[in-house]
Amino acid sequence: MAQAEKGMLRCPRCRLLLVLLLALLASPVQSGTARLEFAEHNLQLTEATTPLSQKVSGRSFGDSIIFRNPLLDFNTMENVGHTEGVCIYTVARDVTGGYELECDFTCVLDKGTFTVTGQWTDAPSAMAVVGGTGIYSGATGVVQQSRLKHDKATGADLFGLNIRIYALPEIQLKPLGPHDSESGVIV
């Protein structure tokens, strides 16, 4: 052993510090984090668009579509909710009918909502799920959209939405009530 190490081990405080340091390194560290559990939700939905369910400002770069479209169960075609949101044309429709949109919308279902964002194109495309409420609290996942049917006469479309979401257990918060602005006390 080197002379300095021998001297350090003879010092009672140094030995105590060394023992405490080794004990600290050997013990598990409590970081204050919780183990998160997620529920997986797999949904297959159909979104039905009509000229009555959306407002289209045009079909050129920068034009927008504001919509509230019904959502149907893909297999039973029962109404299960709706989508509401906005899309902006980033590539205008060309003579082939091709387009690209940047979209942000919410899927509203009986047991909660989840928000979707990303590129929607005339070809199948994947979009991100970026949050939710109810059974979709803290949602993350992917929506794969594809056009199932287009009616040129009416302008109506049917889109398939294949969805996989991972969500936290449902988060329930009490709403805040009015308060006295002078005292800060809730009334």
C-alpha positions in Angstrom: 0.0 0.0 0.0 1.2 3.5 -0.6 2.2 5.6 2.4 -0.8 8.1 1.8 -3.3 5.2 1.7 -1.9 3.7 5.0 -2.2 7.1 6.6 -5.8 7.5 5.5 -6.9 4.2 6.9 -5.4 5.0 10.3 -7.5 8.2 10.5 -10.8 7.3 12.2 -12.7 10.0 10.4 -11.3 8.9 7.0 -12.2 5.2 7.7 -15.8 6.3 8.6 -16.0 8.4 5.5 -14.7 5.5 3.4 -17.2 3.1 5.0 -20.1 5.5 4.4 -19.1 6.1 0.8 -18.9 2.4 0.1 -22.3 1.8 1.8 -23.8 4.6 -0.2 -22.4 3.2 -3.5 -23.6 -0.3 -2.6 -27.2 0.7 -1.6 -30.0 1.3 -4.2 -30.6 5.0 -4.8 -34.1 6.3 -4.4 -34.8 8.6 -7.3 -38.4 9.5 -6.5 -39.6 8.1 -9.8 -42.6 5.8 -10.1 -43.0 2.7 -12.2 -45.3 3.6 -15.1 -47.8 1.1 -16.4 -49.4 1.5 -19.8 -52.6 0.1 -21.4 -52.5 -0.8 -25.1 -55.5 0.2 -27.2 -55.9 -1.0 -30.7 -58.7 0.7 -32.6 -59.9 0.3 -36.2 -62.1 3.2 -37.2 -63.6 4.8 -40.3 -63.7 8.5 -40.7 -66.5 9.7 -43.0 -66.1 13.1 -44.6 -68.7 15.1 -46.5 -68.9 18.7 -47.8 -71.2 19.3 -44.9 -68.8 18.1 -42.2 -65.9 20.3 -43.3 -65.1 23.8 -44.5 -62.5 23.9 -47.3 -61.0 27.3 -48.0 -59.4 26.1 -51.3 -57.0 23.4 -52.5 -53.8 25.4 -52.9 -50.7 25.7 -50.8 -51.7 27.2 -47.4 -55.4 26.6 -47.8 -57.1 25.0 -44.8 -59.8 22.4 -44.0 -61.6 22.8 -40.8 -63.7 19.7 -40.0 -65.9 17.7 -37.6 -66.3 14.3 -39.1 -68.2 11.2 -37.8 -66.1 8.2 -36.6 -67.4 4.8 -37.2 -66.3 1.3 -35.9 -64.5 -0.2 -39.0 -66.1 -3.6 -38.6 -69.7 -2.7 -37.5 -70.0 0.8 -39.0 -71.6 2.0 -35.7 -71.0 5.6 -34.8 -68.5 5.7 -32.0 -67.6 9.4 -31.9 -66.1 12.1 -34.2 -62.9 13.9 -35.2 -62.5 17.7 -35.0 -59.5 19.6 -36.2 -57.7 21.5 -39.0 -55.5 20.5 -41.9 -53.3 22.9 -44.0 -52.4 22.1 -47.6 -48.6 21.9 -47.9 -48.7 20.4 -51.4 -51.7 21.5 -53.6 -53.8 19.0 -55.5 -52.4 18.4 -58.8 -54.0 17.0 -62.0 -53.7 13.5 -60.5 -55.5 14.5 -57.4 -52.4 14.1 -55.2 -52.1 16.2 -52.1 -50.2 16.6 -48.8 -51.7 18.2 -45.7 -50.3 18.9 -42.2 -53.1 18.0 -39.8 -53.9 18.4 -36.1 -57.1 16.8 -34.8 -58.8 15.2 -31.9 -60.6 11.9 -31.9 -63.5 12.2 -29.5 -64.9 8.8 -28.2 -67.2 7.8 -25.3 -64.4 6.9 -22.9 -61.9 9.7 -23.8 -60.1 11.7 -26.4 -56.7 11.6 -28.1 -54.9 14.1 -30.3 -53.3 13.2 -33.6 -50.7 15.3 -35.6 -48.7 14.8 -38.7 -48.8 14.6 -42.5 -52.0 13.3 -44.2 -51.5 12.4 -47.8 -53.4 10.8 -50.7 -51.3 7.7 -50.1 -51.4 5.8 -46.8 -49.5 7.7 -44.1 -48.6 7.4 -40.4 -49.4 10.1 -37.9 -48.4 10.5 -34.2 -50.8 10.3 -31.3 -49.5 13.0 -28.9 -51.8 13.0 -25.8 -55.2 12.1 -24.5 -57.8 12.1 -21.8 -60.0 9.5 -20.1 -58.8 6.0 -20.8 -56.3 7.6 -23.3 -54.6 9.7 -20.6 -51.0 10.5 -21.6 -51.5 8.7 -24.9 -48.7 8.0 -27.3 -48.9 6.0 -30.5 -49.5 5.9 -34.2 -52.4 6.3 -36.5 -52.1 4.7 -40.0 -54.6 6.4 -42.3 -55.7 5.2 -45.8 -58.4 6.3 -48.2 -61.0 3.6 -48.5 -63.5 5.3 -50.9 -63.9 8.6 -52.8 -67.2 9.7 -54.3 -66.4 12.2 -57.1 -70.1 13.2 -57.4 -70.5 14.3 -53.8 -66.9 14.8 -52.7 -67.4 12.4 -49.8 -64.5 10.3 -48.6 -64.2 7.3 -46.3 -60.8 6.9 -44.6 -59.6 3.9 -42.6 -57.8 4.7 -39.3 -55.7 1.8 -37.9 -54.7 3.0 -34.4 -52.3 1.7 -31.7 -52.1 3.7 -28.5 -50.3 3.3 -25.2 -51.9 5.2 -22.4 -51.5 5.7 -18.7 -54.2 4.7 -16.2 -57.0 7.2 -16.4 -56.2 10.5 -14.8 -59.1 12.1 -13.0 -58.9 15.7 -11.7 -61.4 17.8 -9.9 -62.3 21.0 -11.7 -61.3 24.2 -10.0 -64.1 26.4 -8.7 -64.5 30.2 -8.4 -62.4 31.9 -5.8 -62.2 35.1 -4.0 -59.6 37.1 -5.8 -58.7 39.1 -2.7 -58.2 36.2 -0.3 -57.5 33.5 -2.8 -60.0 31.3 -0.9 -62.2 29.0 -3.1 -65.8 29.9 -2.5 
